[in-house]
Amino acid sequence: MGGFVWLLTALTAIPMIKLLPHFGINKYWAALCLVPLGPVVLLWWMGLKLQELERL
């Protein structure tokens, strides 16, 4: 079970490392994927940044 958790963490953290800089967020915030609700928070933050970029 522990291996599955680490696999899931890697499968979410690696894309976040690539995506976060496009939204103006430091890539080290991808470490938040280690926390169970971390990816949800990062997706919410990216959504806010996307809305901000669309307004410009």
C-alpha positions, 0 to 999 in steps of 0.5 A: 500500500505504501508503494502505491501512495508514493507512485500516486505522489510521483504521478501528481508531482512530476506534472506539477513541476512542469505546469506551475512555472507556466502560471507564475508559481515556483516549481518547488510548490509541487512538494505540496503534493506530498500532503493529501489535499496538496494537489487540490490546493495547487489546482485551485491556485492554478485556476485562480492564476488562469482567471487572472491571466484571462482578464489581461 
